[in-house]
Amino acid sequence: MYNLRTLIINCRGVHFHNGGLAFLPDELRYLHWGRYPLEVLPSSFNPENLVELDLFYSKIKQLWEGSTRVPKLKWLKLDYCVNLISIPDLSNFPSAEIINLKNCHSLIEIHSSRECPKNLHSLNLSFCRNLSSFPSNIHLSEEPSFSTSVVLHSSREDSEFSLRYCFSLTKFPDIPRNIKRLDLSGSLEFNFMNCLKLNQKTVSNLLIFFQVSVQKLQLMGTEKIISLFKVSPHEVKGSLCLPGSKIPEWFCYKNLGSSIHTNIPVLRNDCGRSSYIMGFAICLVIGFEDYNFDSFKRGFDVRYDFHIETSDGHKEQFFGNSIQLSGMPVHRSNHIILGYNLSRKFYEFFQELDTRLVNRGMSDYVGTLVVFNIRSIHFVEGKYCGIQPIYVQAQVMNSVAINQDTGDINGYNDTVEETCEPHPKRTCTKANQCFTTHGL
């Protein structure tokens, strides 16, 4: 037994003759003990060789006494350990990649007095109802790929940091404006539904981070954005849900209710440089009225559809998307849902529309209609909505073509930045108007 490397136990009603477990082999690499019946691991156990520790649904209150370094541990899974009071300082797990603490109701805080694990890419704290704070130096790994439900510094495609239903959470780490690296080839999803105790600074930090993410997209240029479509073939998107009732000031187009109709300039010209619409940021403020709690167990999604209208009365939907929210509200407070989406469809459609307007005149374009629908439930009200076009500076000529299968860019010349005198039939705006990057 001393050389045992893998131990898997998953059963109820395990009893020990002397009231406790005296021994675990120090050579253990993988310890999976579902419903572990004791409050602590044996004091004689040296976990220096552990690679994976999974004690889901156990009665454990803490892993071990004192501070023990576990240099090889990659996966720590303590989900549904409702009696867990504390976990060791995260710096004791330098190789950790996944930490799952979902439904650890008694956990109050996460410690990391020193450096957090460099390879950490998934931290699940959902339903940690008494969690009030966690380290300001959490740094999720910078490896290729990314798709998140709350991430600070990451570009992994499977990076996750979930804080749904952390009712007691009052502080969230500052999110710096100068993020060193942000790979936008996947999805960026923040879900703070029901985190009603978030202080104003935290809310502001999250809104600033979302705004800066959109600004960074604008500054990348059309060629770089198009190259992202080769990695993520259809779109670059992100979303944020948090308590609140106000549409951010940087949204130029706002309206009461859940639809908005406006005339959006197809092309913008700043100091001789053309910028094209490659996507939109959207915002919807929702309120929960008389709802049935059970109906939210599977969550809901917010659908938004873009329609173009022309002078001959033609209305055509040219884009639609949805933001899925996997939580359910337990308080009747308003929430803000923010999203951004840049897609191949947007770029190609507005390129075509620009050409059409040049040939037929601006009077042919009446406006853009955006309609929001909250699906799966009928007792959520869309109170306010807003949209913000995302203009990206041209780095390739209008003749650019995107291979639908490979995402390759074809047909552009060596001009890095297109400078143009705006066509008299195009609508161009000056840099100091509200939808410049600075105004965002």
C-alpha positions as CSV (number, residue, x, y, z in Angstrom):
1,M,0.0,0.0,0.0
2,Y,2.9,2.4,0.6
3,N,3.5,2.6,-3.2
4,L,-0.1,3.1,-4.2
5,R,-0.4,5.9,-6.7
6,T,-4.1,5.9,-7.6
7,L,-7.0,5.6,-5.1
8,I,-10.6,6.0,-6.3
9,I,-13.5,5.7,-3.8
10,N,-17.1,6.8,-4.5
11,C,-19.6,5.5,-2.0
12,R,-21.7,6.5,0.9
13,G,-21.6,5.3,4.5
14,V,-17.8,4.6,4.9
15,H,-16.9,4.1,8.6
16,F,-13.6,3.8,10.3
17,H,-12.9,1.5,13.2
18,N,-11.0,3.9,15.3
19,G,-13.0,7.0,14.4
20,G,-10.5,8.3,11.8
21,L,-8.2,7.6,8.9
22,A,-4.6,7.2,10.1
23,F,-2.8,6.8,6.9
24,L,-2.6,7.6,3.2
25,P,0.3,6.6,1.0
26,D,2.8,9.4,0.3
27,E,3.2,8.1,-3.3
28,L,-0.4,9.0,-4.2
29,R,-0.7,10.8,-7.5
30,Y,-4.5,10.7,-8.0
31,L,-6.9,10.7,-5.0
32,H,-10.6,10.6,-5.9
33,W,-12.8,10.2,-2.9
34,G,-16.3,11.3,-3.5
35,R,-18.2,11.9,-0.2
36,Y,-15.1,11.7,1.9
37,P,-16.6,11.3,5.4
38,L,-14.0,13.1,7.5
39,E,-13.3,16.8,8.2
40,V,-9.6,16.7,7.4
41,L,-7.0,14.5,5.6
42,P,-4.7,12.5,7.8
43,S,-2.0,14.6,9.5
44,S,0.6,12.0,8.5
45,F,-0.1,12.3,4.8
46,N,2.5,14.1,2.7
47,P,0.8,15.3,-0.5
48,E,4.0,16.3,-2.3
49,N,3.3,13.8,-5.2
50,L,-0.4,14.6,-5.7
51,V,-1.4,15.6,-9.2
52,E,-5.1,15.5,-8.8
53,L,-7.2,15.8,-5.6
54,D,-11.0,15.3,-6.0
55,L,-13.1,15.2,-2.8
56,F,-16.5,16.3,-4.2
57,Y,-19.5,16.2,-1.9
58,S,-17.3,15.4,1.1
59,K,-17.6,16.5,4.7
60,I,-14.2,18.1,4.8
61,K,-13.7,21.4,6.5
62,Q,-10.1,21.9,5.6
63,L,-7.5,19.8,3.7
64,W,-4.8,19.7,6.3
65,E,-3.4,21.5,9.3
66,G,-0.9,24.2,8.7
67,S,0.8,25.3,5.4
68,T,1.8,22.5,3.1
69,R,3.3,23.0,-0.3
70,V,1.9,20.7,-3.0
71,P,4.2,21.3,-6.0
72,K,2.8,18.9,-8.5
73,L,-1.0,19.4,-7.9
74,K,-2.8,20.4,-11.2
75,W,-6.4,19.7,-10.4
76,L,-8.1,20.6,-7.1
77,K,-11.8,19.7,-7.1
78,L,-13.8,20.4,-3.9
79,D,-17.1,21.1,-5.4
80,Y,-20.2,20.7,-3.2
81,C,-18.1,20.5,0.0
82,V,-20.6,22.6,1.9
83,N,-18.7,22.4,5.2
84,L,-15.4,23.6,3.7
85,I,-14.3,26.7,5.7
86,S,-10.9,27.4,4.2
87,I,-8.4,26.2,1.6
88,P,-4.6,26.6,1.8
89,D,-3.0,29.7,0.3
90,L,-3.1,29.3,-3.5
91,S,0.6,29.9,-3.6
92,N,1.1,26.4,-2.2
93,F,-0.2,25.0,-5.5
94,P,2.3,26.4,-8.0
95,S,1.3,24.0,-10.7
96,A,-2.5,24.3,-10.3
97,E,-4.5,24.5,-13.5
98,I,-8.1,23.9,-12.4
99,I,-9.6,24.7,-9.0
100,N,-13.3,23.9,-8.5
101,L,-14.9,25.2,-5.4
102,K,-18.5,25.3,-6.7
103,N,-21.2,25.2,-3.9
104,C,-18.7,25.5,-1.1
105,H,-21.3,27.5,0.9
106,S,-19.1,28.0,4.1
107,L,-16.1,29.3,2.3
108,I,-15.5,33.0,3.2
109,E,-12.3,34.0,1.4
110,I,-9.5,32.8,-0.8
111,H,-6.0,33.5,0.3
112,S,-2.9,34.1,-1.9
113,S,-0.3,36.0,0.1
114,R,2.3,35.4,-2.6
115,E,2.3,34.6,-6.3
116,C,-0.8,32.8,-7.6
117,P,-0.3,29.7,-9.8
118,K,1.0,30.7,-13.2
119,N,-0.9,28.0,-15.1
120,L,-4.2,28.5,-13.4
121,H,-6.9,28.8,-16.1
122,S,-10.1,27.7,-14.4
123,L,-11.4,28.9,-11.1
124,N,-15.0,28.1,-10.2
125,L,-16.5,29.9,-7.2
126,S,-20.1,29.6,-8.2
127,F,-22.6,29.5,-5.3
128,C,-20.0,30.3,-2.7
129,R,-22.7,32.3,-0.9
130,N,-20.5,33.5,1.9
131,L,-17.4,34.4,-0.1
132,S,-16.7,38.1,0.6
133,S,-13.3,38.6,-1.0
134,F,-10.5,36.9,-2.9
135,P,-6.9,37.7,-4.0
136,S,-6.2,40.8,-6.1
137,N,-3.3,39.0,-7.7
138,I,-5.2,36.2,-9.4
139,H,-3.6,35.9,-12.8
140,L,-5.1,33.3,-15.2
141,S,-2.5,31.7,-17.5
142,E,-1.4,33.3,-20.8
143,E,-1.5,30.3,-23.2
144,P,-3.0,30.2,-26.6
145,S,-6.9,30.0,-26.5
146,F,-9.8,31.8,-24.6
147,S,-13.5,31.5,-23.7
148,T,-14.5,32.8,-20.3
149,S,-17.1,33.5,-17.8
150,V,-15.1,36.1,-15.9
151,V,-11.5,36.4,-16.6
152,L,-8.8,38.9,-15.5
153,H,-5.7,38.2,-17.4
154,S,-6.0,35.4,-19.8
155,S,-5.9,34.2,-23.4
156,R,-6.7,30.6,-22.9
157,E,-9.6,29.3,-24.8
158,D,-10.8,27.3,-21.8
159,S,-10.1,29.9,-19.1
160,E,-13.0,30.2,-16.7
161,F,-13.6,32.3,-13.6
162,S,-17.1,31.9,-12.4
163,L,-18.7,33.9,-9.6
164,R,-22.4,33.3,-10.1
165,Y,-24.4,33.5,-6.9
166,C,-21.7,34.9,-4.7
167,F,-24.2,36.9,-2.7
168,S,-21.8,38.2,-0.1
169,L,-19.1,39.3,-2.6
170,T,-18.3,43.0,-2.0
171,K,-14.8,43.3,-3.6
172,F,-13.4,42.4,-6.9
173,P,-9.7,42.9,-8.0
174,D,-9.0,46.1,-9.9
175,I,-9.1,45.5,-13.6
176,P,-6.2,47.6,-15.1
177,R,-6.8,49.5,-18.3
178,N,-3.4,48.4,-19.7
179,I,-4.0,44.7,-20.0
180,K,-0.8,43.2,-21.4
181,R,-2.4,40.7,-23.6
182,L,-6.0,40.0,-24.6
183,D,-6.7,37.3,-27.3
184,L,-10.1,38.1,-28.7
185,S,-10.4,35.0,-30.9
186,G,-12.9,33.4,-28.5
187,S,-15.6,34.6,-26.1
188,L,-15.3,36.8,-23.1
189,E,-18.2,36.3,-20.8
190,F,-18.7,37.9,-17.4
191,N,-21.8,36.8,-15.3
192,F,-22.3,38.6,-12.0
193,M,-26.0,37.9,-11.7
194,N,-27.3,38.4,-8.2
195,C,-24.0,39.7,-6.9
196,L,-25.9,42.6,-5.4
197,K,-23.3,43.6,-2.8
198,L,-20.6,44.5,-5.4
199,N,-19.4,48.0,-4.4
200,Q,-19.5,50.9,-6.8
201,K,-15.8,50.8,-7.5
202,T,-16.0,47.1,-8.5
203,V,-18.9,47.8,-10.8
204,S,-17.0,50.8,-12.3
205,N,-13.9,48.6,-12.9
206,L,-15.9,46.0,-14.7
207,L,-17.6,48.6,-16.9
208,I,-14.3,50.2,-17.7
209,F,-12.8,46.9,-18.6
210,F,-15.6,46.1,-21.0
211,Q,-15.3,49.6,-22.5
212,V,-11.5,49.2,-23.0
213,S,-12.0,45.8,-24.6
214,V,-14.2,47.5,-27.3
215,Q,-11.6,50.3,-27.7
216,K,-8.9,47.8,-28.2
217,L,-10.9,46.2,-31.0
218,Q,-11.3,49.6,-32.7
219,L,-7.6,50.2,-32.7
220,M,-6.6,46.8,-34.1
221,G,-7.6,47.8,-37.7
222,T,-9.6,45.9,-40.2
223,E,-6.8,43.6,-41.4
224,K,-6.1,42.4,-37.8
225,I,-9.8,41.9,-37.1
226,I,-10.3,39.9,-40.3
227,S,-7.4,37.7,-39.4
228,L,-9.1,36.8,-36.1
229,F,-12.0,35.4,-38.2
230,K,-9.6,32.8,-39.4
231,V,-9.1,31.6,-35.9
232,S,-12.7,32.1,-34.8
233,P,-14.3,31.8,-38.2
234,H,-17.5,33.8,-37.7
235,E,-17.2,36.4,-34.9
236,V,-15.4,38.0,-32.0
237,K,-17.7,38.6,-29.1
238,G,-18.0,39.3,-25.4
239,S,-20.7,39.9,-22.7
240,L,-21.1,41.2,-19.2
241,C,-24.0,40.9,-16.9
242,L,-24.1,42.7,-13.5
243,P,-26.6,44.5,-11.3
244,G,-27.4,48.0,-12.4
245,S,-30.0,50.2,-14.1
246,K,-28.0,52.7,-16.3
247,I,-26.8,52.4,-19.8
248,P,-23.1,53.5,-19.9
249,E,-22.5,57.0,-21.2
250,W,-20.4,55.9,-24.1
251,F,-23.4,54.4,-25.9
252,C,-24.5,57.1,-28.4
253,Y,-27.9,55.5,-29.3
254,K,-30.3,54.8,-26.5
255,N,-34.0,54.3,-26.1
256,L,-36.7,53.3,-23.6
257,G,-38.0,49.7,-23.9
258,S,-36.4,46.9,-25.9
259,S,-36.0,48.3,-29.4
260,I,-34.2,51.2,-31.0
261,H,-34.4,52.7,-34.5
262,T,-31.7,55.0,-35.7
263,N,-29.8,56.2,-38.7
264,I,-26.2,55.0,-38.3
265,P,-23.5,56.3,-40.6
266,V,-22.1,53.4,-42.6
267,L,-18.7,55.0,-43.0
268,R,-16.8,57.3,-40.8
269,N,-13.9,59.5,-41.8
270,D,-11.3,60.8,-39.3
271,C,-8.6,63.0,-40.7
272,G,-8.7,61.3,-44.1
273,R,-8.8,57.8,-42.7
274,S,-11.8,55.6,-43.4
275,S,-13.3,53.6,-40.7
276,Y,-15.9,50.9,-41.3
277,I,-18.5,49.3,-39.1
278,M,-17.3,45.8,-38.2
279,G,-19.7,45.2,-35.4
280,F,-21.8,46.7,-32.5
281,A,-21.8,46.9,-28.8
282,I,-25.3,46.4,-27.3
283,C,-26.8,47.1,-23.9
284,L,-30.1,46.1,-22.3
285,V,-31.3,46.9,-18.9
286,I,-33.7,44.3,-17.6
287,G,-36.1,44.2,-14.6
288,F,-37.6,41.1,-13.1
289,E,-41.2,41.3,-12.2
290,D,-43.5,38.6,-10.8
291,Y,-41.5,35.5,-11.7
292,N,-41.5,31.9,-11.0
293,F,-38.2,30.9,-9.4
294,D,-38.4,27.3,-10.9
295,S,-38.6,28.7,-14.4
296,F,-35.1,30.1,-14.2
297,K,-33.3,26.9,-13.3
298,R,-32.1,26.5,-16.8
299,G,-31.4,30.2,-17.3
300,F,-32.5,32.3,-20.2
301,D,-31.1,34.2,-23.1
302,V,-31.3,37.7,-24.6
303,R,-31.8,37.7,-28.4
304,Y,-31.0,40.8,-30.5
305,D,-31.7,41.2,-34.2
306,F,-30.4,43.9,-36.6
307,H,-32.6,45.0,-39.5
308,I,-31.8,47.5,-42.3
309,E,-34.5,49.7,-43.7
310,T,-34.5,51.4,-47.1
311,S,-36.6,54.2,-48.6
312,D,-38.8,51.7,-50.6
313,G,-40.1,50.2,-47.3
314,H,-37.9,47.1,-47.5
315,K,-36.8,45.7,-44.1
316,E,-34.2,43.1,-44.0
317,Q,-32.6,41.3,-41.1
318,F,-28.9,41.1,-41.6
319,F,-27.7,39.9,-38.3
320,G,-28.9,38.2,-35.1
321,N,-27.2,36.9,-32.0
322,S,-28.0,36.0,-28.4
323,I,-26.4,36.2,-25.0
324,Q,-27.0,33.1,-22.9
325,L,-27.3,33.6,-19.1
326,S,-27.0,30.4,-17.2
327,G,-28.3,31.8,-13.9
328,M,-31.6,32.7,-12.4
329,P,-32.4,35.8,-10.5
330,V,-33.3,35.5,-6.8
331,H,-33.9,39.2,-6.3
332,R,-36.1,41.6,-8.2
333,S,-33.3,44.0,-8.9
334,N,-32.4,45.4,-12.3
335,H,-29.4,44.0,-14.2
336,I,-27.3,45.4,-17.1
337,I,-26.5,43.1,-20.0
338,L,-23.7,44.3,-22.2
339,G,-22.4,42.6,-25.3
340,Y,-20.1,43.3,-28.3
341,N,-20.0,41.4,-31.5
342,L,-17.7,41.8,-34.6
343,S,-18.4,39.4,-37.4
344,R,-17.7,38.7,-41.0
345,K,-21.3,39.3,-41.7
346,F,-21.2,42.9,-40.3
347,Y,-18.1,43.8,-42.3
348,E,-19.3,42.3,-45.6
349,F,-22.8,43.7,-45.2
350,F,-21.7,47.3,-44.5
351,Q,-19.1,47.1,-47.3
352,E,-21.9,46.2,-49.7
353,L,-24.2,48.8,-48.2
354,D,-21.5,51.5,-48.6
355,T,-21.1,50.7,-52.3
356,R,-24.9,50.7,-52.7
357,L,-25.2,54.1,-51.1
358,V,-22.5,55.5,-53.3
359,N,-24.2,54.3,-56.4
360,R,-27.8,55.1,-55.4
361,G,-27.6,58.0,-52.9
362,M,-27.9,58.3,-49.2
363,S,-31.7,58.6,-49.4
364,D,-31.9,54.9,-50.1
365,Y,-30.8,54.1,-46.5
366,V,-33.5,54.9,-43.9
367,G,-32.0,53.4,-40.8
368,T,-31.2,50.5,-38.6
369,L,-33.7,48.8,-36.3
370,V,-32.5,46.7,-33.4
371,V,-35.0,44.6,-31.5
372,F,-34.2,42.8,-28.2
373,N,-36.2,39.7,-27.1
374,I,-35.8,37.8,-23.8
375,R,-36.4,34.2,-24.6
376,S,-37.5,31.3,-22.4
377,I,-39.3,33.5,-19.9
378,H,-42.1,36.1,-20.1
379,F,-41.8,38.0,-16.9
380,V,-38.6,39.9,-17.6
381,E,-39.0,43.5,-18.8
382,G,-36.6,45.2,-21.1
383,K,-36.5,48.7,-19.6
384,Y,-33.8,50.5,-21.6
385,C,-31.6,49.6,-24.5
386,G,-28.6,51.0,-26.4
387,I,-26.3,50.3,-29.3
388,Q,-22.9,51.6,-30.3
389,P,-21.4,50.9,-33.7
390,I,-17.8,49.7,-33.6
391,Y,-15.9,51.5,-36.3
392,V,-12.5,50.0,-37.2
393,Q,-9.9,51.9,-39.2
394,A,-9.3,50.6,-42.7
395,Q,-6.0,48.9,-43.2
396,V,-6.9,47.2,-46.5
397,M,-8.7,48.5,-49.6
398,N,-12.4,48.0,-50.2
399,S,-11.7,45.2,-52.6
400,V,-10.8,42.9,-49.8
401,A,-12.3,39.4,-50.0
402,I,-12.6,36.8,-47.3
403,N,-12.4,33.1,-48.3
404,Q,-15.5,31.6,-46.6
405,D,-13.9,28.3,-46.0
406,T,-10.4,29.3,-44.8
407,G,-10.8,32.9,-43.6
408,D,-7.9,34.0,-45.8
409,I,-7.7,37.6,-47.0
410,N,-7.4,38.0,-50.8
411,G,-7.3,40.9,-53.2
412,Y,-5.7,43.7,-51.2
413,N,-2.7,45.7,-52.2
414,D,0.3,46.9,-50.1
415,T,-1.5,49.9,-48.8
416,V,-1.5,49.6,-45.0
417,E,-3.8,52.5,-44.3
418,E,-6.4,53.7,-46.8
419,T,-6.6,57.4,-47.0
420,C,-9.5,58.8,-48.9
421,E,-11.5,61.9,-49.7
422,P,-15.0,60.8,-48.6
423,H,-17.3,60.3,-51.4
424,P,-20.0,63.1,-51.5
425,K,-22.7,60.5,-51.1
426,R,-21.1,58.9,-48.1
427,T,-21.9,60.0,-44.6
428,C,-18.7,60.7,-42.7
429,T,-18.2,62.1,-39.2
430,K,-15.5,64.0,-37.5
431,A,-13.2,62.6,-34.9
432,N,-14.7,64.6,-32.0
433,Q,-18.1,63.2,-32.3
434,C,-19.5,60.7,-29.9
435,F,-18.6,57.5,-31.6
436,T,-14.9,58.1,-31.8
437,T,-12.6,55.8,-29.8
438,H,-12.0,58.5,-27.3
439,G,-15.7,59.1,-26.9
440,L,-16.3,55.4,-26.2
